[in-house]
Amino acid sequence: MKLYDSVRAPNPRRVRIFLAEKGIEVPRVMVDLASFEHRSDEFTKLNPFRRTPTLELDDGTVITESVAISRYFEEIYPEPPLFGRSPLEKARIEMWNRRVELGFMTEVQAVFRHGHPGMATHEIPQVNEWAEANKAKMMASLRLINDQLGEVPFIAGETYSIADITLLCAVDFMKPTKIKVPEDHTHLWRWYEDVNARPSAKA
Ligand SMILES: N[C@@H](CCC(=O)N[C@@H](CS)C(=O)NCC(=O)O)C(=O)O
């Protein structure tokens, strides 16, 4: 088994944190996105979508998408559960993971990928107006997330889950956008200190 991984990129980090929480070690192959290694013929054959993370099983089967890769490991190593235990917990985790990934994280990525000059060769066409438009959307999503964290210790409820991993990676990915989490988002800051103190956050 091999995990194709990249430094500084939020999606591969989601899988690294997930594996660290489970205590699973998987051999890794580093793919340098900056020098477009993911667009090589060899990598394109493996994953025609040319994205990391990508997991290759020993029989050659390839799994892509952070959540699909995480789900695969959850099924093999159910403890500790990061997708929930009861039907309701599973639904809430799925709901928040989708809200965070399809909403907030997508907005953060749009601000960075469409706004940063260094991303012009990655995001084609790069539409600066889209970066600007997403700044307000990103901050509106963050306020709703802060509200939710005022009600519960973790984003999807009482327990740490994959939704917290997605949120941590998305919040940290705000750094290259140069936009900070507002000081008055006290619930989010409280949550951030908690999850960022877990050893897995260093993955
Ligand atoms: N939805 C995918 C997104 C994967 C993705 O976009 N990965 C980025 C790194 S964070 C990438 O490979 N980017 C390459 C590029 O933009 O050309 C997932 O969850 O794994």
Ligand as a Chemical Component Dictionary entry (heavy atoms), coordinates in Angstrom:
data_LIG
# 
_chem_comp.id                   LIG 
_chem_comp.type                 NON-POLYMER 
_chem_comp.pdbx_formal_charge   0 
_chem_comp.three_letter_code    LIG 
# 
loop_
_chem_comp_atom.comp_id 
_chem_comp_atom.atom_id 
_chem_comp_atom.alt_atom_id 
_chem_comp_atom.type_symbol 
_chem_comp_atom.charge 
_chem_comp_atom.model_Cartn_x 
_chem_comp_atom.model_Cartn_y 
_chem_comp_atom.model_Cartn_z 
_chem_comp_atom.pdbx_ordinal 
LIG N1  N1  N 0 -11.660 16.575 -3.251 1  
LIG C1  C1  C 0 -10.295 16.137 -3.248 2  
LIG C2  C2  C 0 -9.403  17.343 -3.506 3  
LIG C3  C3  C 0 -7.965  16.947 -3.777 4  
LIG C4  C4  C 0 -7.132  18.169 -4.149 5  
LIG O1  O1  O 0 -7.632  19.135 -4.747 6  
LIG N2  N2  N 0 -5.852  18.090 -3.826 7  
LIG C5  C5  C 0 -4.980  19.191 -4.113 8  
LIG C6  C6  C 0 -3.975  19.345 -2.969 9  
LIG S1  S1  S 0 -4.801  19.974 -1.538 10 
LIG C7  C7  C 0 -4.212  18.932 -5.412 11 
LIG O2  O2  O 0 -3.839  17.811 -5.663 12 
LIG N3  N3  N 0 -4.015  19.961 -6.230 13 
LIG C8  C8  C 0 -3.319  19.845 -7.447 14 
LIG C9  C9  C 0 -3.627  20.952 -8.400 15 
LIG O3  O3  O 0 -4.314  21.887 -8.022 16 
LIG O4  O4  O 0 -3.194  20.894 -9.559 17 
LIG C10 C10 C 0 -9.960  15.431 -1.928 18 
LIG O5  O5  O 0 -10.726 15.602 -0.972 19 
LIG O6  O6  O 0 -8.986  14.682 -1.844 20 
# 
loop_
_chem_comp_bond.comp_id 
_chem_comp_bond.atom_id_1 
_chem_comp_bond.atom_id_2 
_chem_comp_bond.value_order 
_chem_comp_bond.pdbx_ordinal 
LIG N1  C1  SING 1  
LIG C1  C2  SING 2  
LIG C1  C10 SING 3  
LIG C2  C3  SING 4  
LIG C3  C4  SING 5  
LIG C4  O1  DOUB 6  
LIG C4  N2  SING 7  
LIG N2  C5  SING 8  
LIG C5  C6  SING 9  
LIG C5  C7  SING 10 
LIG C6  S1  SING 11 
LIG C7  O2  DOUB 12 
LIG C7  N3  SING 13 
LIG N3  C8  SING 14 
LIG C8  C9  SING 15 
LIG C9  O3  DOUB 16 
LIG C9  O4  SING 17 
LIG C10 O5  DOUB 18 
LIG C10 O6  SING 19 
# 
